[in-house]
Amino acid sequence: MQRIESIIIGGGPCGLSAAIEQKKKGIETLVIEKGNVVESIYNYPTHQTFFSSSDKLSIGDIPFIVEESKPKRNQALVYYREVVKHHQLNIHPFEEVLTVKKIDNKFTITTTKNVYECKYLTVATGYYGQHNTLEVDGAELPKVFHYFKEAHPYFNQNVVIIGGKNSAVDAALELEKVGANVTVLYRGERYPKAIKPWILPNFESLVNHEKIIMEFNANVTQITEDTVTYEKNGRTIKIANDYVFAMIGYHPDYDFLNSMGIEINTNEYGTAPVYNRETYETNIENCYIAGVIAAGNDANTIFIENGKYHGGIITQSILRKKQTPLES
């Protein structure tokens, strides 16, 4: 068993930021990541451009400088790798946490490679790894995907995108560009306000010129090997289809949080872990959460640009605990 003072589960930007803050204050820290650093960003579409400017995505007092106003996925991957190297963070990549148990005021963490014991634990696992469930007949078919990577394989194919927010619009634009026949089915009445303002005009132009079919108030009811059926304004419509991208959102791994004993509740963000808003400590003493996981199902309230500050707050809480003489 390896003993570490503090362990952070998750090597995304917010987990890395927490590790940097703890290391600065002399806290022995290990980051355990089931993929490699910023795995979620790696899994973004290859064309992805961030909503935030590069300065807001920077961590660890290392400037993130790009020529464009908004950085791209590949630029972010380079930047965060350099941050890890600069701060010489202790990271165990490609190691998945299986169980977390608290015994005698210590956390025992079992992974696919080792067993660890720590006094302080921070969970920064994000939400991108768990997609929301599409509850319709045929949702389990191999042609249905919840993540979009590249458009080329879908040239000249009939593609349905379910959803109407940024991930859906981004995918539609890329698919149309390579010659896919794209239909977007969105249950809302109009475009969401959260859509990136620099991509919506182009998307609307393609819709107006019938390059992309956009259906509002559309609810998918069935998916088969070669069709998608949806209802709109009391009508049932069936269209030819080869592939479906269900871009309907993501959520934290609630099963993993529950297995640790972290309470899940309904708050102003919807379903989310229970934690102290001033320290980010959960109902389990010395166990914290950091980053977008704190927002639960509402990923539009916490981003890298504000979640990166959680690490500093958590570090200060740990330091206060370490300075308390009565702490065992």
Secondary structure as a PSIPRED ss2 file (coil, helix, strand):
# PSIPRED VFORMAT (PSIPRED V4.0)

   1 M C   1.000  0.000  0.000
   2 Q E   0.000  0.000  1.000
   3 R E   0.000  0.000  1.000
   4 I E   0.000  0.000  1.000
   5 E E   0.000  0.000  1.000
   6 S E   0.000  0.000  1.000
   7 I E   0.000  0.000  1.000
   8 I E   0.000  0.000  1.000
   9 I E   0.000  0.000  1.000
  10 G C   1.000  0.000  0.000
  11 G C   1.000  0.000  0.000
  12 G C   1.000  0.000  0.000
  13 P H   0.000  1.000  0.000
  14 C H   0.000  1.000  0.000
  15 G H   0.000  1.000  0.000
  16 L H   0.000  1.000  0.000
  17 S H   0.000  1.000  0.000
  18 A H   0.000  1.000  0.000
  19 A H   0.000  1.000  0.000
  20 I H   0.000  1.000  0.000
  21 E H   0.000  1.000  0.000
  22 Q H   0.000  1.000  0.000
  23 K H   0.000  1.000  0.000
  24 K H   0.000  1.000  0.000
  25 K C   1.000  0.000  0.000
  26 G C   1.000  0.000  0.000
  27 I C   1.000  0.000  0.000
  28 E C   1.000  0.000  0.000
  29 T E   0.000  0.000  1.000
  30 L E   0.000  0.000  1.000
  31 V E   0.000  0.000  1.000
  32 I E   0.000  0.000  1.000
  33 E C   1.000  0.000  0.000
  34 K C   1.000  0.000  0.000
  35 G C   1.000  0.000  0.000
  36 N C   1.000  0.000  0.000
  37 V C   1.000  0.000  0.000
  38 V C   1.000  0.000  0.000
  39 E H   0.000  1.000  0.000
  40 S H   0.000  1.000  0.000
  41 I H   0.000  1.000  0.000
  42 Y H   0.000  1.000  0.000
  43 N C   1.000  0.000  0.000
  44 Y C   1.000  0.000  0.000
  45 P C   1.000  0.000  0.000
  46 T C   1.000  0.000  0.000
  47 H C   1.000  0.000  0.000
  48 Q C   1.000  0.000  0.000
  49 T E   0.000  0.000  1.000
  50 F C   1.000  0.000  0.000
  51 F C   1.000  0.000  0.000
  52 S C   1.000  0.000  0.000
  53 S C   1.000  0.000  0.000
  54 S H   0.000  1.000  0.000
  55 D H   0.000  1.000  0.000
  56 K H   0.000  1.000  0.000
  57 L H   0.000  1.000  0.000
  58 S C   1.000  0.000  0.000
  59 I C   1.000  0.000  0.000
  60 G C   1.000  0.000  0.000
  61 D C   1.000  0.000  0.000
  62 I C   1.000  0.000  0.000
  63 P C   1.000  0.000  0.000
  64 F C   1.000  0.000  0.000
  65 I C   1.000  0.000  0.000
  66 V C   1.000  0.000  0.000
  67 E C   1.000  0.000  0.000
  68 E C   1.000  0.000  0.000
  69 S C   1.000  0.000  0.000
  70 K C   1.000  0.000  0.000
  71 P C   1.000  0.000  0.000
  72 K E   0.000  0.000  1.000
  73 R H   0.000  1.000  0.000
  74 N H   0.000  1.000  0.000
  75 Q H   0.000  1.000  0.000
  76 A H   0.000  1.000  0.000
  77 L H   0.000  1.000  0.000
  78 V H   0.000  1.000  0.000
  79 Y H   0.000  1.000  0.000
  80 Y H   0.000  1.000  0.000
  81 R H   0.000  1.000  0.000
  82 E H   0.000  1.000  0.000
  83 V H   0.000  1.000  0.000
  84 V H   0.000  1.000  0.000
  85 K H   0.000  1.000  0.000
  86 H H   0.000  1.000  0.000
  87 H H   0.000  1.000  0.000
  88 Q C   1.000  0.000  0.000
  89 L C   1.000  0.000  0.000
  90 N C   1.000  0.000  0.000
  91 I E   0.000  0.000  1.000
  92 H E   0.000  0.000  1.000
  93 P C   1.000  0.000  0.000
  94 F C   1.000  0.000  0.000
  95 E C   1.000  0.000  0.000
  96 E C   1.000  0.000  0.000
  97 V E   0.000  0.000  1.000
  98 L E   0.000  0.000  1.000
  99 T E   0.000  0.000  1.000
 100 V E   0.000  0.000  1.000
 101 K E   0.000  0.000  1.000
 102 K E   0.000  0.000  1.000
 103 I E   0.000  0.000  1.000
 104 D C   1.000  0.000  0.000
 105 N C   1.000  0.000  0.000
 106 K E   0.000  0.000  1.000
 107 F E   0.000  0.000  1.000
 108 T E   0.000  0.000  1.000
 109 I E   0.000  0.000  1.000
 110 T E   0.000  0.000  1.000
 111 T E   0.000  0.000  1.000
 112 T C   1.000  0.000  0.000
 113 K C   1.000  0.000  0.000
 114 N C   1.000  0.000  0.000
 115 V E   0.000  0.000  1.000
 116 Y E   0.000  0.000  1.000
 117 E E   0.000  0.000  1.000
 118 C E   0.000  0.000  1.000
 119 K E   0.000  0.000  1.000
 120 Y E   0.000  0.000  1.000
 121 L E   0.000  0.000  1.000
 122 T E   0.000  0.000  1.000
 123 V E   0.000  0.000  1.000
 124 A C   1.000  0.000  0.000
 125 T C   1.000  0.000  0.000
 126 G C   1.000  0.000  0.000
 127 Y C   1.000  0.000  0.000
 128 Y C   1.000  0.000  0.000
 129 G C   1.000  0.000  0.000
 130 Q C   1.000  0.000  0.000
 131 H E   0.000  0.000  1.000
 132 N C   1.000  0.000  0.000
 133 T C   1.000  0.000  0.000
 134 L C   1.000  0.000  0.000
 135 E C   1.000  0.000  0.000
 136 V C   1.000  0.000  0.000
 137 D E   0.000  0.000  1.000
 138 G C   1.000  0.000  0.000
 139 A C   1.000  0.000  0.000
 140 E C   1.000  0.000  0.000
 141 L C   1.000  0.000  0.000
 142 P C   1.000  0.000  0.000
 143 K C   1.000  0.000  0.000
 144 V E   0.000  0.000  1.000
 145 F E   0.000  0.000  1.000
 146 H C   1.000  0.000  0.000
 147 Y C   1.000  0.000  0.000
 148 F C   1.000  0.000  0.000
 149 K C   1.000  0.000  0.000
 150 E C   1.000  0.000  0.000
 151 A C   1.000  0.000  0.000
 152 H H   0.000  1.000  0.000
 153 P H   0.000  1.000  0.000
 154 Y H   0.000  1.000  0.000
 155 F C   1.000  0.000  0.000
 156 N C   1.000  0.000  0.000
 157 Q C   1.000  0.000  0.000
 158 N E   0.000  0.000  1.000
 159 V E   0.000  0.000  1.000
 160 V E   0.000  0.000  1.000
 161 I E   0.000  0.000  1.000
 162 I E   0.000  0.000  1.000
 163 G C   1.000  0.000  0.000
 164 G C   1.000  0.000  0.000
 165 K C   1.000  0.000  0.000
 166 N H   0.000  1.000  0.000
 167 S H   0.000  1.000  0.000
 168 A H   0.000  1.000  0.000
 169 V H   0.000  1.000  0.000
 170 D H   0.000  1.000  0.000
 171 A H   0.000  1.000  0.000
 172 A H   0.000  1.000  0.000
 173 L H   0.000  1.000  0.000
 174 E H   0.000  1.000  0.000
 175 L H   0.000  1.000  0.000
 176 E H   0.000  1.000  0.000
 177 K H   0.000  1.000  0.000
 178 V C   1.000  0.000  0.000
 179 G C   1.000  0.000  0.000
 180 A C   1.000  0.000  0.000
 181 N E   0.000  0.000  1.000
 182 V E   0.000  0.000  1.000
 183 T E   0.000  0.000  1.000
 184 V E   0.000  0.000  1.000
 185 L E   0.000  0.000  1.000
 186 Y C   1.000  0.000  0.000
 187 R C   1.000  0.000  0.000
 188 G C   1.000  0.000  0.000
 189 E C   1.000  0.000  0.000
 190 R C   1.000  0.000  0.000
 191 Y C   1.000  0.000  0.000
 192 P C   1.000  0.000  0.000
 193 K C   1.000  0.000  0.000
 194 A C   1.000  0.000  0.000
 195 I C   1.000  0.000  0.000
 196 K C   1.000  0.000  0.000
 197 P C   1.000  0.000  0.000
 198 W C   1.000  0.000  0.000
 199 I C   1.000  0.000  0.000
 200 L H   0.000  1.000  0.000
 201 P H   0.000  1.000  0.000
 202 N H   0.000  1.000  0.000
 203 F H   0.000  1.000  0.000
 204 E H   0.000  1.000  0.000
 205 S H   0.000  1.000  0.000
 206 L H   0.000  1.000  0.000
 207 V H   0.000  1.000  0.000
 208 N H   0.000  1.000  0.000
 209 H C   1.000  0.000  0.000
 210 E C   1.000  0.000  0.000
 211 K C   1.000  0.000  0.000
 212 I E   0.000  0.000  1.000
 213 I E   0.000  0.000  1.000
 214 M E   0.000  0.000  1.000
 215 E E   0.000  0.000  1.000
 216 F C   1.000  0.000  0.000
 217 N C   1.000  0.000  0.000
 218 A E   0.000  0.000  1.000
 219 N E   0.000  0.000  1.000
 220 V E   0.000  0.000  1.000
 221 T E   0.000  0.000  1.000
 222 Q E   0.000  0.000  1.000
 223 I E   0.000  0.000  1.000
 224 T C   1.000  0.000  0.000
 225 E C   1.000  0.000  0.000
 226 D C   1.000  0.000  0.000
 227 T E   0.000  0.000  1.000
 228 V E   0.000  0.000  1.000
 229 T E   0.000  0.000  1.000
 230 Y E   0.000  0.000  1.000
 231 E E   0.000  0.000  1.000
 232 K E   0.000  0.000  1.000
 233 N C   1.000  0.000  0.000
 234 G C   1.000  0.000  0.000
 235 R E   0.000  0.000  1.000
 236 T E   0.000  0.000  1.000
 237 I E   0.000  0.000  1.000
 238 K E   0.000  0.000  1.000
 239 I E   0.000  0.000  1.000
 240 A E   0.000  0.000  1.000
 241 N C   1.000  0.000  0.000
 242 D C   1.000  0.000  0.000
 243 Y E   0.000  0.000  1.000
 244 V E   0.000  0.000  1.000
 245 F E   0.000  0.000  1.000
 246 A E   0.000  0.000  1.000
 247 M C   1.000  0.000  0.000
 248 I C   1.000  0.000  0.000
 249 G C   1.000  0.000  0.000
 250 Y E   0.000  0.000  1.000
 251 H C   1.000  0.000  0.000
 252 P C   1.000  0.000  0.000
 253 D C   1.000  0.000  0.000
 254 Y H   0.000  1.000  0.000
 255 D H   0.000  1.000  0.000
 256 F H   0.000  1.000  0.000
 257 L H   0.000  1.000  0.000
 258 N H   0.000  1.000  0.000
 259 S H   0.000  1.000  0.000
 260 M H   0.000  1.000  0.000
 261 G C   1.000  0.000  0.000
 262 I C   1.000  0.000  0.000
 263 E C   1.000  0.000  0.000
 264 I E   0.000  0.000  1.000
 265 N E   0.000  0.000  1.000
 266 T E   0.000  0.000  1.000
 267 N E   0.000  0.000  1.000
 268 E C   1.000  0.000  0.000
 269 Y C   1.000  0.000  0.000
 270 G E   0.000  0.000  1.000
 271 T E   0.000  0.000  1.000
 272 A E   0.000  0.000  1.000
 273 P E   0.000  0.000  1.000
 274 V C   1.000  0.000  0.000
 275 Y E   0.000  0.000  1.000
 276 N C   1.000  0.000  0.000
 277 R C   1.000  0.000  0.000
 278 E C   1.000  0.000  0.000
 279 T C   1.000  0.000  0.000
 280 Y C   1.000  0.000  0.000
 281 E E   0.000  0.000  1.000
 282 T E   0.000  0.000  1.000
 283 N C   1.000  0.000  0.000
 284 I C   1.000  0.000  0.000
 285 E C   1.000  0.000  0.000
 286 N C   1.000  0.000  0.000
 287 C E   0.000  0.000  1.000
 288 Y E   0.000  0.000  1.000
 289 I E   0.000  0.000  1.000
 290 A C   1.000  0.000  0.000
 291 G H   0.000  1.000  0.000
 292 V H   0.000  1.000  0.000
 293 I H   0.000  1.000  0.000
 294 A H   0.000  1.000  0.000
 295 A H   0.000  1.000  0.000
 296 G C   1.000  0.000  0.000
 297 N C   1.000  0.000  0.000
 298 D C   1.000  0.000  0.000
 299 A C   1.000  0.000  0.000
 300 N C   1.000  0.000  0.000
 301 T C   1.000  0.000  0.000
 302 I C   1.000  0.000  0.000
 303 F C   1.000  0.000  0.000
 304 I H   0.000  1.000  0.000
 305 E H   0.000  1.000  0.000
 306 N H   0.000  1.000  0.000
 307 G H   0.000  1.000  0.000
 308 K C   1.000  0.000  0.000
 309 Y C   1.000  0.000  0.000
 310 H H   0.000  1.000  0.000
 311 G H   0.000  1.000  0.000
 312 G H   0.000  1.000  0.000
 313 I H   0.000  1.000  0.000
 314 I H   0.000  1.000  0.000
 315 T H   0.000  1.000  0.000
 316 Q H   0.000  1.000  0.000
 317 S H   0.000  1.000  0.000
 318 I H   0.000  1.000  0.000
 319 L H   0.000  1.000  0.000
 320 R H   0.000  1.000  0.000
 321 K H   0.000  1.000  0.000
 322 K H   0.000  1.000  0.000
 323 Q C   1.000  0.000  0.000
 324 T C   1.000  0.000  0.000
 325 P C   1.000  0.000  0.000
 326 L C   1.000  0.000  0.000
 327 E C   1.000  0.000  0.000
 328 S C   1.000  0.000  0.000
